[in-house]
């Protein structure tokens, strides 16, 4: 039975992928809706040109559509689609240094804070990621972004980047160590990049200019 457009938003990514493979246009459209923003933010971190990022995003969804028959529902669809985006980005060979301004900040949920407080925290998060972009290697930055901005576990990141989860953990540890000299912690706090560097914690850390 064909999937109705109004039903798709309650279905898992993996079930949608299977339905899209079977020919359901609403299922594939819902997958695009769910992943176009996180994938675009991921690609914007890698490329200075939004047009480049948009081109690779389009190529990613085209490749996803063409490869749905290869997808297996025991795989996490999110990991699978990010793997495709990452490999297309690498194959394009556009490893350019991002500009120091205009980079999208990692998102956090709005918990009802005052607009001024939220704006200050957003600026701090953006400064953090700019510093990470300048200081870390491409691989280190990508792994931290996937882990902290996309909330991916090390095992999933390893699948995307063709690394073991142990290797991913090691790279994350070294990346945090590499960032430590550039961190100015809040008054009274111990210097260093916290292990819990997730978006809700990023607002507690201010980076030197």
PyMOL commands that set and color helices and strands:
alter all, ss='L'
color gray80, all
select helices_A, chain A and resi 5-10+13-21+25-44+50-70+77-92+115-135+138-149+154-161+165-182+199-202
alter helices_A, ss='H'
color red, helices_A
select strands_A, chain A and resi 183-185+205-207
alter strands_A, ss='S'
color yellow, strands_A
deselect
rebuild
show_as cartoon
